[in-house]
Amino acid sequence: MPIFNPHWIGGQRPTEMSKVLGLGAGQDGTLREYMVVNEEAAVAIPAYLSFEEAASLPCAAVTAWCALVGGGIPLYPGETVLTLGTGGVSIFALQFAKLFGARVISTTSSDAKAERLKSLGADHTINYRATPDWENEVRRLTGGLGADLVVEVGGAGTLARSFRSVNANSRIAIVGLLAGANGGEGFDFMSWIATTYRTATGSRQHFEQMTKAMAYHELHPVLDRSFALEEAPAAFAHFLAQKHVGKVVIRHN
C-alpha cells in the first residue's frame, strides 16, 4: 500500500510545501493501472485483508488513527469519543476507538444509518436531523461532562457544536470540512478552552502502527460499495451523494 504522503516516513511532518501534500493533492493520485513508489513509501498489506480492503487504508484509516493517537494525549479505555457521520474517517475512528476500549457516540442523518453504526459498535447514536442541537444530547449522555475526544470532520458547519460537546480537559481532532469551510455558528470565546489539533493523515510509522493493531484484532474495513475502473465517474457521484457508510472503492480487474 502506498503511504499518502511519500515524504513523511516518521517523526514530524515535513515543512517544505512541496513535501506536505499527499497523493492526489499537488501530485498524481492512485486512480491508475500502474504507479512507481519508492520502497520507503510503501507498507505491506496484512495477509488477512483483500486488495479492496487494503485500498481503503492509506488516507482515511491513517487519518482516523492519528486523530485518536496523534494529539499527544493517549486515548484511555472508558473515555468517550464523538464521531460525526458515516464517512470513511468517522467509521474508522469508531472501529479504532472500540479497539482502545472507548465509549463511542456517533451522529448521523438517518435512523437506518444509526442502526448500521450500532452494529459496528457505537454505544449511542444521535440523528442530527431529528436533533439539530445534538451537542445537548452528547452532554446528556455523558452526565453533563461532554465527550473526551471529538473527531471533527465537519469544519465550520459543525465546529461550534463540537466545542459545546466537550469540557476544558477534552480534545478535538480537526480533520475535514464536510459541512463547509465558512458560515459556522458563532460561539463564545471561552468555549475554545479544549485542546485542538489538526489531523491530516500520518506518516509511514503511523501507518505501520495502525496495521499492526488491525492485524492483531483482524479488524476489517467497512466497504460501502465497489466500482470497476471504467465506472470511476459513477463512483465519485455515489461518494458525493453522501449516502455511503464507510469507504467507496474503485477496483482494477
C-alpha positions in Angstrom: 0.0 0.0 0.0 1.4 3.4 -0.8 1.5 5.9 2.0 -0.5 9.1 1.5 2.5 11.4 1.9 5.5 9.7 0.3 7.9 12.1 2.0 6.7 11.5 5.6 8.3 8.4 6.9 8.4 9.2 10.6 8.8 12.0 13.1 7.4 15.4 12.5 5.6 16.3 9.3 7.8 17.8 6.5 7.7 21.6 6.5 8.5 22.2 2.8 5.3 22.8 1.0 6.4 20.6 -1.9 6.6 17.7 0.5 3.5 18.4 2.6 0.8 17.5 0.0 0.0 13.8 -0.4 -1.0 11.6 -3.3 -3.8 13.3 -5.4 -3.1 16.7 -3.9 -0.5 18.5 -5.9 0.8 15.3 -7.4 -0.7 12.3 -9.2 -3.1 10.1 -7.2 -3.8 6.4 -7.4 -6.6 6.2 -9.9 -4.3 4.5 -12.5 -3.3 1.0 -13.6 0.4 1.3 -12.6 2.4 3.6 -10.4 6.0 3.7 -9.3 6.5 4.0 -5.5 9.8 4.4 -3.5 10.2 1.4 -1.3 10.3 3.7 1.8 6.8 5.0 0.8 5.1 1.6 0.9 3.6 -0.5 3.6 2.9 -4.3 3.5 -0.7 -5.4 3.2 -1.7 -7.5 6.2 -2.3 -11.1 4.9 -5.9 -11.3 6.1 -7.1 -8.3 4.1 -8.3 -8.2 0.5 -6.9 -5.8 -2.0 -10.1 -3.8 -1.9 -9.9 -3.6 1.9 -6.2 -2.6 1.7 -7.1 0.2 -0.8 -9.3 1.9 1.8 -6.5 2.3 4.4 -3.8 4.8 3.2 -5.8 8.0 3.6 -9.0 7.7 5.7 -7.8 4.9 8.1 -4.5 6.6 8.9 -6.2 9.9 9.4 -8.6 8.3 11.9 -5.8 6.6 13.7 -3.8 9.8 14.1 -7.0 11.7 15.2 -7.1 9.2 18.1 -3.4 8.9 19.0 -1.7 11.8 17.2 -2.6 14.7 19.5 0.0 13.8 22.2 -2.7 12.8 24.7 -3.4 9.0 24.9 -6.9 7.7 24.4 -7.7 5.7 27.5 -10.3 2.9 27.9 -13.6 4.2 29.2 -13.2 7.6 27.6 -15.9 8.9 25.3 -15.2 9.6 21.6 -17.7 11.5 19.5 -17.7 10.8 15.7 -19.7 12.7 13.1 -21.4 11.0 10.2 -20.7 7.7 8.4 -17.8 8.7 6.0 -14.6 6.7 5.9 -12.7 8.6 8.6 -15.6 8.6 11.0 -16.2 4.8 10.6 -12.6 4.0 11.0 -12.5 6.3 14.1 -15.4 4.3 15.5 -13.7 1.0 14.9 -10.4 2.1 16.3 -12.0 3.7 19.4 -13.6 0.5 20.2 -10.2 -1.3 19.9 -9.0 1.1 22.6 -11.9 0.3 24.8 -13.5 3.7 24.5 -17.2 4.6 24.5 -18.4 6.0 21.2 -21.3 8.4 20.5 -21.9 8.8 16.7 -24.1 11.4 14.9 -25.8 10.5 11.7 -28.5 11.7 9.3 -30.9 8.8 9.4 -32.2 6.0 11.6 -31.1 3.4 9.1 -27.5 4.7 9.3 -27.8 4.8 13.1 -28.6 1.1 13.2 -25.6 0.4 11.0 -23.4 2.4 13.4 -24.7 0.4 16.3 -23.9 -2.8 14.5 -20.3 -1.6 14.2 -20.1 -0.9 17.9 -21.4 2.6 18.5 -22.7 2.9 22.1 -25.1 5.7 21.3 -26.3 7.4 18.1 -27.8 10.8 17.5 -29.9 11.6 14.4 -28.8 15.2 13.8 -31.8 15.9 11.6 -34.2 14.9 14.3 -32.0 16.5 17.0 -30.3 19.6 15.5 -28.9 20.7 18.9 -27.1 17.4 19.2 -24.4 18.8 21.5 -27.1 18.9 24.2 -27.7 15.2 23.7 -24.0 14.4 23.9 -23.9 16.2 27.3 -27.0 14.4 28.5 -25.5 11.0 27.5 -22.3 11.8 29.3 -23.9 13.1 32.5 -23.0 16.7 31.6 -19.3 16.0 31.2 -19.2 16.0 27.4 -17.0 13.9 25.2 -13.3 13.4 25.9 -12.4 13.4 22.2 -14.2 14.6 19.1 -13.1 13.5 15.6 -14.3 16.7 13.9 -14.8 16.2 10.1 -17.4 18.8 9.5 -15.4 22.0 9.8 -17.1 25.4 10.3 -20.5 23.8 9.9 -20.2 21.7 13.0 -17.2 23.0 14.9 -19.3 25.3 17.3 -21.4 22.3 18.3 -18.4 20.2 18.8 -16.9 22.7 21.2 -20.2 22.7 23.1 -20.0 18.9 23.3 -16.7 18.9 25.4 -15.1 20.2 28.5 -11.9 22.1 29.4 -9.9 18.8 29.5 -11.2 17.4 26.3 -9.5 17.5 22.8 -10.8 18.0 19.3 -9.1 16.5 16.3 -9.9 18.7 13.4 -9.9 16.5 10.3 -12.1 17.9 7.5 -14.6 20.4 6.1 -17.5 18.3 5.1 -20.1 20.7 6.5 -18.4 23.7 4.9 -15.3 25.9 5.4 -17.3 29.0 6.2 -20.5 30.1 7.8 -20.4 28.1 11.1 -22.3 29.4 14.1 -20.5 31.9 16.3 -19.8 30.9 19.9 -18.4 32.4 23.0 -14.6 32.7 23.0 -14.5 31.0 26.4 -15.7 27.7 24.8 -12.4 27.4 23.0 -10.7 26.0 26.1 -10.5 22.4 24.8 -7.3 21.2 23.2 -7.4 21.2 19.4 -5.1 19.8 16.9 -5.1 19.5 13.1 -5.0 15.9 11.7 -4.1 15.3 8.1 -3.3 11.6 7.6 0.0 10.5 9.1 3.5 9.0 8.4 4.6 5.5 7.4 5.3 4.9 11.1 1.7 5.7 12.0 0.5 3.5 9.1 2.5 0.5 10.4 1.4 1.0 13.9 -2.2 1.0 12.7 -1.9 -2.1 10.6 -0.2 -3.9 13.4 -3.2 -3.2 15.7 -5.6 -4.1 12.9 -3.9 -7.4 12.2 -3.8 -8.4 15.9 -7.6 -7.9 16.1 -8.2 -8.9 12.5 -10.2 -5.7 12.0 -11.8 -5.4 8.6 -12.5 -2.0 7.0 -16.2 -1.2 6.3 -16.6 -1.1 2.5 -19.8 0.6 1.2 -19.6 -0.3 -2.5 -17.0 -1.3 -5.1 -16.8 0.1 -8.7 -14.8 -1.1 -11.7 -12.2 1.3 -13.0 -14.3 2.3 -16.0 -17.1 3.2 -13.6 -15.0 5.8 -11.8 -17.3 8.7 -12.6 -20.2 6.7 -11.1 -18.1 6.0 -8.0 -17.4 9.8 -7.5 -21.1 10.5 -7.9 -22.0 7.9 -5.3 -19.5 9.4 -2.9 -20.7 13.0 -3.4 -24.3 11.9 -2.7 -23.1 11.2 0.9 -25.3 8.1 1.2 -22.4 5.8 1.8 -21.3 4.1 5.1 -17.6 3.5 5.1 -15.4 3.5 2.1 -16.2 3.6 -1.6 -13.7 1.6 -3.6 -12.6 1.7 -7.3 -11.0 -1.6 -8.3 -8.9 -2.7 -11.3 -9.9 -6.1 -12.5 
